[in-house]
Amino acid sequence: MARSISSFSVLEYFSESGGSKCGYCNRSSSSLSHGMWAHVMSAEDYQDLIDRGWRRSGKYVYKPTMHQTCCPQYTIRCHALDFLPNKTHKKVLKKMSKFLAKGDITKGLTDESTMDMNTLPDLLPVQDHLCPDLRDPNISTKEGLQEPSEAIASNQATKTFFGSESKVQKKRTPHPGVGVDPARPLCRKAKDIRRERKRQKLLHGQPEGLKVEPRSSTPSATATASNRMSACTSQTVQRYPNSTDCAPLPSTKQPIASVSTAPTQHPQAVNRQSKLLEEFISDQGGPDASHHLEVKLVRSSPRSTEFEASFFDSIALYRRYQQAVHKDPLSKLSQQQFTRFLCDSPLEEEHRADGPSEGYGSFHEQFWLDGKLLAVGVLDILPRCLSSVYFYYDPDYSNLSLGVYSALREIALTKRMHHEATDIRHYYIGYYIHSCPKMRYKAQYRPADLLCPESYHWVQVEHCLPLLDKAKYSRFNTDLSAGDDDCPVSLDHVMVLYNRCAMPYNVYQQRWAHSKDEAEVREYASFVGQRCAERMLLYRG
């Protein structure tokens, strides 16, 4: 009954131990999680694991103990195919286009002010109870995010203004003037100007014979607008047939349906707007541009030739970023730490006929500005998503909001890969941490879902945020009877690896009756799910 181990994922599981220091609230021994050391893992297995709340840091895969840890971390994903950039995203894209064209870096939006926290690692330390050969003394938790001085000053100013010490200034009587200049047009609010421009754009974009009526306060015009709104709502419901975005909030007796994985229908208007992201990116640069930006996707594990050629450039950039942004001492930024954190990966290189041309596995997306490495995004390409792992950049170019820009490029990359592999539809942004205000930026990439920590169903972020405002840990699926669809029923078919032989757990128990690890194996199976437990190999030493 023994089987070859060449086609299996091989992992070592570690039960929860004493807490470690939290990198978000900076409390000691308050961050709790379960972990596994993945010696090798298939892309399909890791896809199923992150859909159950797991994430990787190098080869260490961890799952927060959601109801006990100080800062619950919820897996979040963006519907890349339906993503529309908001006003802030467009500003970042335009700023990059202006910089490439004219060489100007506009001061204002920076990575901090635009909530670019994609640079924060989803990194938990390897616990002390790991085997000695699996420990990494160079991996440590972040020291926590320090609030910018500008934000502190702003808070102090706000308290002074609204506090008891504030002094109300008397209104001054304006001096008499000559009045409005009749030769100039009347002032208009910027909001009204934007509405008019949008209406003109829609008029130019409509096919011949289709008229858009001007805004009016008459009853007939109001009814027409109401009809158009109803039509728009019906179109949205068609796009998300199984979602609750346009439906009333369900009662506790009705389940929130998980987001369907079937292809969604896109109305023509949505198609036209969804191309804006690609249009912004395609418009950047040109033969007469002051700067040239080249984006390369290179495989990091196993290392490709292009990755090897830029390895030391990547280390130098990583050290500069960690020192400037996270204030890490140079002594902690060794080559070994960089390799184990951002280069080593348990994911094997996989290629399928119906997959993307790059294949599945771990990659570095490199941004080269005029031949110099500007930024690097660490990515995993999986069967149903593109997963962001980490991002670092040249701190001299922080005014370009490179964290936001890279996320938009990764969403565009997800869309492009969907044309080659139709199952790739989502962009995973790591963990959403509502209790940490600086991590809430991830909810801006919409439409988005959060993973229910109990039923493992995806729920639209709009329904989750009010629950998280009341409590930092929450069950998102309001159907209390809904449970884990992939919960293990029996341990008989859980696969284990013993003496280099793969076998079901019941066979292992029969041959080695002295084993007393049933509770640990049951806990492992409950966290990874029945499907993964029957495919992956749990190492038994």
N, C-alpha and C positions, 0 to 999 in steps of 0.2 A: 504493500500500500504506500510505500515511500515514493516521493515524486522529486523530480529535478527542481533545483531552486533557481535556475537561470531566468525564468520568466516571472518571478515574484518580486514584490516589494518586501524588503527586509527591515524590520524595526525593532528597537528595544524600548519598552514602555517603562515609565517611571511614575509611580503613584505620587499624589500630592504630598509635599512635605511642608516644613515651616516656610512662612512667607518671605519674600525678598523685598527690597526697597522699590517703591513705585516711582517710575520715571515721570509720572504725570502730576500726582499730588505731593510727591517728595516725602511721603511717610515711609518709615522703616518697617520692614516685616509685615506689610499690609497687602502686597500684591501676591495673589494665590493663583496657581495654574497647575495643570498636568502637562507632562512633556513626553516626547519620544525622540530618540535619536534614529534618524532615517539613514541607513547605510546606502540604500538604493530605493528609488520609488518611481513608479510609472506616472505619467501625466494624468491618466484616468483616475488613479487612486488619489492623487493630490487634489484633483478637481472635486471628488466626492468628500474629501476631508475638509476643504475650505467651505464647502456647502454645509458643514456641520460645525463651523466655528473655529477650525484650526488655522494656523498660519505658520510659516517657516521663517527662521532666521539662520541662514547658512543651511546646515543639515539638521539643526534642532527644530523640531515641530512642536508647537505648544498650543494649549487651549485654556483660556482663562476660566477659573472657577467662578462663574458669573454671579451667583447669588451670595458669594462670600468675599470676593476681592473688593478692594477699596474703590477702584475705578472700573466698572464693567465695560468691556470692549465688545461692541456689536459689529459683526461682519456687515459691510455695506457694499452694494454694487450699483452701478449706473447703467441704465439702458442706453448703450452707446448709439444704437440705430435711431433712437428718438430724441437724442440730446440736442438741445438748442442753446447756444451760448447766451448768457445774460449780459447785462450792460457792462459789468466788471470784466467779464471774459473778453468782450469785444474791445474794451480799452487796452487790455494787455496785448491782444493780437495787433491792434493798430500801432501801439507803441513799438512793438518789435518790427513791424513793417517800416515805420518811420526811421528807426535806428539803422536798419539794413540799407534803406534807400539813401539817407542823408548823413548817417553817422551820429545822430543826436540821441542822447539818453535823457529823456524828460524826467525831471525830478518830480516826486509826488508818490505815486503808487510804488511801494516796495514789496518784497516778499512778506514782510510782517504786516503791512497795512492791508494787503489783499488776502490775509489769512492763508498764506502759502505755508502750510504745515506738513506738506507731503514729505518734507525733509526729515520729519521726526520718525525714527525707526520703530517698527513694531518688533522690538528686540527685548527678549527676556533672557536672563542669564541661565546658563546650565547650572542646575541646582547641585548642592554639595553631595547629594546622594547618588549622583551619576558615577558610573564606572570611571576609574582614574584615567583610562585612555580616552575617555570622551569629554573630559573637562577641558575648558578653554579658559586659562587664566586671563586672557586678554579681553574676553567678552564680559562686559559689565553693563549695568543699567545706566540709563542716562541720568544725569543729576537733576533732571526736572527742568521745566521751561521757566525762565525768569521773565517776569512781566516787563515789557519795554518801558524805558524811563518816560517816554512820551505818554504812554497810557497811564502811568502812575501820576504824572503831573496833571493830566486831564482829570483823573478821578479826584485829586486834591482840589483842583479848581472848581469842580462841580460841587464838592462838599462845601467849599467856602461860599459859593454863590447861593446855594439853596439852604445852607445851614443857618443857625441863629446869628452868626456873625455877619451875615450878608447885609449890605446896606442898599436900600432901594433908591436909585437916583431919580431925582425929579425930572419930569418931562420938560424939555425946553420948547419954548414957542418959536416956531420957524420964522425966519425973516421973510418979509414980503418980497416977491419976485415978479418977473414979467409974465409968468404963466407958461403954458405949453407952446412950443414952437409949432406954428401951423404948417410949416414947410416940411416937417418930419412926420413919418408914419407913427401911429399910436403904438405904445409899448405893448408887447404881448408876452405872456408867460412862456417859459421854455417848454413846459408840458404841452401847451396848446400848439406850439410850433412843431414839436415832435409828432403829435397826433396828425397834424396836417400833412407832414412829410410822409408819414406811414400811409395815410389815405391816398396821396398822390402815387406812392409806389404801388399800392394795390391796384389803382386805376390803370397804371401802365402795364401791370402784369396780368390783367384780365384778358381773356380772349375776346375777339370782336363779337359784338352783339350783347355782351353782358355788361350791365350798367350797375354802378354803385351809387346809391342815392346819397346826397349830402346829409349831414347831421341836421336834425330838426327836432323841435320840441312839440310838434303837433302830435295828436293821438295816433294818427295813421303811421307816422314815422316811428313812433315808439313801438307800435305793434310790429312793424317790419323789423325793427332792431331786435325785438323779443323773438320773432320767428328765426332770425339769423342766429341768435344765441342758442335757441333750441336745436337748430340744425348742427351747430358746432358741437354742442354737447353730445348729440347722437353720434357724430363722427368720432368723438373721443371715446365713447363707450365701445364703438366698433373696434377702435385700435386696441383697447384693453378689455376684451370680452370677459375675462375672469378676474378683473381687478375691481377694487372698490373706490377708485379715484373719483368717479362721478356719481356714485350711489351714496345714499345716506349711510351713516356709520352703523354697522351691524350691531344687533343686540347681543347679549351674552349667550343667547341660544343659537346664534347664527355664526358659522365660521367665516373668518376672513380668508377668501380663496387665495391660494398662492399664485404668483405671477405665472402665466402660461408660458411654456417654452415653444409653443407653436408660432410660426411666422405671423407677425402682426400686419394688419392692413394699414397702409399709409396714404391718407388723402393727398391730393395733388398740392394743396396749399402747404401741408407739412413737408412734403418732399422739397418744395421750392425753398422753404426756410431752413431745412436741415442741411442744405448745401452751403450755407453761409460759412460754416467752420472750414470746410475744404476750400472755399473760395478765398477766405482770409489767408490760409496757408499758401495756396498756389500763387497769390498775388505778391508774396514776399520775395524780395530779391529781384534780380534781373541783370541784363548785361551792363547797365549803367549804374548799378547799385554801389554804394560806398563800401559795403561789407558783403561777404559771401558766407552763408550759413549752409553747412552740409550735415545731414543727419544720416548716421550709419547704424544699422542693427547688426551687432556681432554676437555670435554665440560665446557664452562665457564658460559653459560646462557641457561637454568637454571643450577646452579652449580652442578657439579657431585661430588661424594665422593672423587675422586682423586684430584679434583681441591680444595676442601675444605681442604684436608690434606696438600697441598702445598701452601696455601694462603699466610701465613706469610713469607715463603721463597721467594715468588714472590714479595711481597712488599719490602722486604729488598734488593733484587736484583735490583728492579726498582729504588729505592732511590739511591743506589750506582751508577747506570748507569747515572741517570739524573744529579747527582752532578758532576761526573767526566767528562762526555761527553758534557752535555748542560749547565753546571755551574749553575744549579738551586739551590736556597737555600733550606735547609731542611724544612723551615717553610712552603713552598708551596707544599711539597710532603706529604700531609696527606693521611690517609687511605681512606677518603671519595673521595679525588681527584683521587686516583688510581682506586677506585671502579667505579666511574662514567665515567672515561676515558677509561679504559681497560677491565672492567669486565661487566658493564651494557650493554645490547644490546636489541634493539627492536625485534630482530629475535626470533621467537618461534622455539622450537624443533620440527622438522618434519621428518617423516620416510615414505619412499615410497618403493613399491616392486621393482621398477626399479632404485632406488637410491643407493648411497654408503652405506656401512654397518654402518658407523658412523652417518648417517642421515645428515640433513641440519641444519644450524644454526651457532652459534659462538663458537669458540674453542681457546684454548691455546696449541700451540705445544711446549712442554718443552724438553729442552736438559739437561740431567743429566750426569755429569762427575764424575765418581767414587762416586756416591751417593750424589753429591752436585749439586745444580741447577746452570747451566752454562749460559743458555740463554732461552728466551721465545719469540715465535712469535705469535702474535694475528691474527687469521684468521677467515674468514667467508666462509663456504662451501655453495655454491649456486647452482641452477639447471644447470647452464652452465659454471661455473668457480669456481676457488678457488681465493678468494680475500684477499690480504695481507693488514692488518690494521696498525700494529705497530710491532716493534722489539726492544728488549733491552737485554743486555748481561753483563757479568762480565767484567769490564774494565781491570782487571788483565790479561785477555786473548785476548786483542785487536790485538795482532800480528797474531792471527789465522784468521783474516778477517772474523769474525763470521757473519757479515751482508751479505756478498757475499755467504758464505757457507749456511746460512739459506735459502736464495733465491733459491739456487740450490736444496736444500732438498725439498722446497715447490713445485718447478717444478716437481721433481720426485714424490712427493705426488699427484700432479694433474694427472700425467700419470697413477699412480697406481689406482686412483679413476676412471679414464676413463674406466678401464677394468670392473668395477662394474656398472658404470653409463655412458653410451656412450655419453651423451650430455655434460658432463664435458670435455672441450677441451682446455680451456684457463686459463692462470694465470694472474690475474690483479694485477698490481704493484702500484696502486694508481694514482697519478697525475704526468705527465711529465711537467716540467717547463723549457722551453728552455732559458728564460731570466735569470735563475739562473744556472750558470755553474756547480755547485755542485749537481744539480738535473738531469743533462743530462746522468748520468750513467745508467738510466733505459732503455735507447735505446740500450744498449749493449746486452740485453737478446732478441735475435732475433731467428726467425722472429717475428716481432711485428707490431702492428697497433696503430694509434692514431685516436681518435674520432673527426670527423668534428663537430665543435661547432654550425653549422647552419643546416646542413642536417641530422646530427646524423648517418652518414655512416662511416664505418671503412675504413681507408686508410693506406696503408703500410707506415711505418715510413720513408723509404728511399725517398718517394715523399714529405713528410711533412717537413723534416729538411731544404731543400733549401728555402722553403717558410718562415720558421721561422727565417732563417738567415737574411731575408730582413725586417721582421716586427714581433714583438712579438705576435701580434694577426693575425691569418690568417684563411681563409676558405680553407679547404683541398680539398673539392670536387670541381673540376674545371668546372663541369656542373652547370652554374649559374641558370639554370631553375629547377634544382633538389631542392626540399624542404623537409620539415619534413613530412615523410610518416605517422606519427602518430599524426599529428597536430589536435587538437580538432576542429570540425566543429560547434557543438552545445553544449550548456551547459545543455540541457534538461536532459541528462542521467548522468551528473556528480553527484556522490553520496555524500551526506552530512549527518552528524550526529547532530541531534538537539533533546534535551530533551530525550536522550537515545534511540532515534528511527532513523533508517536509512531510507533515502528516496531520490528520485531524486531531483535535485536542482529546477526543475520547480514546483514540488509539494511544496517544501519549500517556494518558492516565492509566490505561491497562498495563502498559509495559513498565511504567515507573510509578507504582502505587504509592511510593513514599512522597510524591509531589503534593505539596499543600499550598498551591498557588491558585486555586479555583476562584477565590474572591478577587484576586488581582486580574485574572483573565476575564472574569465577568465584567469588572469595571472597565477594562480596556475595550471590550466588545461593545459596551453600552455607549462609549464615547466615539468610537470610530464607525459604529453602525454595522448591521449584519452583512451588507454587501462587501464592505472593505475587510471585515473580519474573516470572511471566507475567501478573499483573494490575497490579502497580504500575509506575510509570515511574521509571527510574533516570536522573537528569539527567546529560547529557554536555555539558560546556561547550566 
